[in-house]
Amino acid sequence: MIPAEFGATPWGRCWVRTVASTAAVGPNALLPKARSLARNHAVTLSADGGHLEADVRVSGVGNRVRLVLPPWPVETRDEATRLIATALGDNCGRAPGDLPDSLDGDFRRRGISVGVGLDELVSECDCRSRRRPCLHVLATIYALSQLVDERPALAVELRTSPAALTPPPDPDWVPLTDVDPATFYGG
């Protein structure tokens, strides 16, 4: 069983299923180590255009990973955009970057997946492992699933446009350093 820290939302689960599918024939001994790397912040992700890059550190040694995510066809993107607009209209007051879980069901009924199967995913790693996907690619996908769980809209952005991995600022949030304690309580 995969810990709830990976794939806690339907959006992150799409990416966890990508990794779990590598274990379809039998247990993949790399998966626990990959989860450990993601859990312990050994994966640093960045986005550049239509691909993700990661630096995965194992015992002080860094490996560069590159994932190329295929964009949705125009028809799929347009249908997803329509479904998102309807779902957000029906679910007002959500935090920036959040998507209602019910939208996942709408996507699945129309055959739209935010995750990418390993057969569609182009992955590169500079490690010397012969096993594909390697530990570093698996850890990158787990780390990505955590980011998608935190900001579900990222799952859609990854398939529609060059995505930024840092969330947009929340207009209702004020940094604590901007608050003057002398005047905060009306003093």
Sequence and secondary structure as in RCSB ss.txt:
>XXXX:A:sequence
MIPAEFGATPWGRCWVRTVASTAAVGPNALLPKARSLARNHAVTLSADGGHLEADVRVSGVGNRVRLVLPPWPVE
TRDEATRLIATALGDNCGRAPGDLPDSLDGDFRRRGISVGVGLDELVSECDCRSRRRPCLHVLATIYALSQLVDE
RPALAVELRTSPAALTPPPDPDWVPLTDVDPATFYGG
>XXXX:A:secstr
   TTSS SHHHHHHHHHHHGGGSSS  THHHHHHHHHHTT EEEEEETTEEEEEEEETTEEEEEEEE     HH
HHHHHHHHHHHHHHHSTT  TT   THHHHHHHHTT  SS  TTT EEEE S   SSS HHHHHHHHHHHHHHHH
 THHHHHHHHS   SS    TT   GGG  HHHHT  
